[in-house]
Amino acid sequence: MSSNNSNIIISQANVYISNINRLLKDMKSDVSANFMCFNNKEVIITTKKVVASLDLSMIEKYIKNLNNLDSNNIMSP
């Protein structure tokens, strides 16, 4: 992920964590995201439980659909 994308995500981390948790809850997942941090041009999202591939796909789709991001620079989880 480019550093510009990372900066955009981190600046709104609290909103994105809330939205990710809402989407996970709507999917009837018992996983919830609780922290987002920036490390060497990567955004790391921690969860309270082990995440299934469906949950990862939903999170990836959400991040790629954020406004002002270059989705070509977002690597899959």
Secondary structure, DSSP 8 states (H G I E B T S, - for coil): --HHHHHHHHHTHHHHHHHHHHHHHHTT----EEEEEEETTEEEEEESS---HHHHHHHHHHHHTSTT--GGG----
